[in-house]
Amino acid sequence: MAGKTIHAAGGIVVRNGARPLIAIVQRAKDELWVLPRGKLKRDESPVAGARREVIEETGHRVRVREFVGAITYRARGRPKVVQFWRMQAEANPSRDLMEDIMAVKWLPLSTAIRKLSYPLESLFLRNVGRNILRSRRKTRVTGHKSKSRHRASKAHRHRAAARGRKPARTSAGGSRATMLQRVLGRLSP
């Protein structure tokens, strides 16, 4: 029997500077270096859980940006799904680290990839890292979504309303089921 799926969430946390840095944390229980993440509380949304875990584990307040992906593996014989969001950290910590965390390191992307203890997390960060840093630059340069993209989505909603249909949203907007949502729906009872 597979057991009930464990749901967790975390962040690929970026701190601005002359060179962008990615947060990784060292767990006290096994001294392994991991991305900041943790299990969701009962009835907690994944994005709220991701923010909470990142603040507790890094000590930095963060601004949650876009969803970047998920990893799945078996933990104590049960399937575990960890969803990640890109997050922007404030420059200075706002609180002490939780007891479960020994240290936080802010590293360039390539160094963070090499330092992570789990190959799956290294592979994940290698695959999403460059896009995260590109997204960070776009957000910093423009400060918001492009106006032409906003106008296009507004026109799409208007056309759908004229046809008497509710417009489907993209995964960023949230109402159309993404591949991850469909998979998670199959894993949960």
Buried (B, 14 or more C-beta within 10 A) or exposed (E): EEEEBBBBBBBBBBBEEEEBBBBBBBBBEEEBBBBBBBBBEEEBEBBBBBBBBBBBBBBBBBEBBEBBBBBBEEEEEEBBBBBBBBBBBEEEBEEEBBEEBBEBBBBEBEBBBEBBBBEEBBEBBBEBBEBBBEBBEEBEEEEEEEEEEEEEBEEBBEEEEEEEEEBEEEBEEEEEEEEBEEBBEEBEE
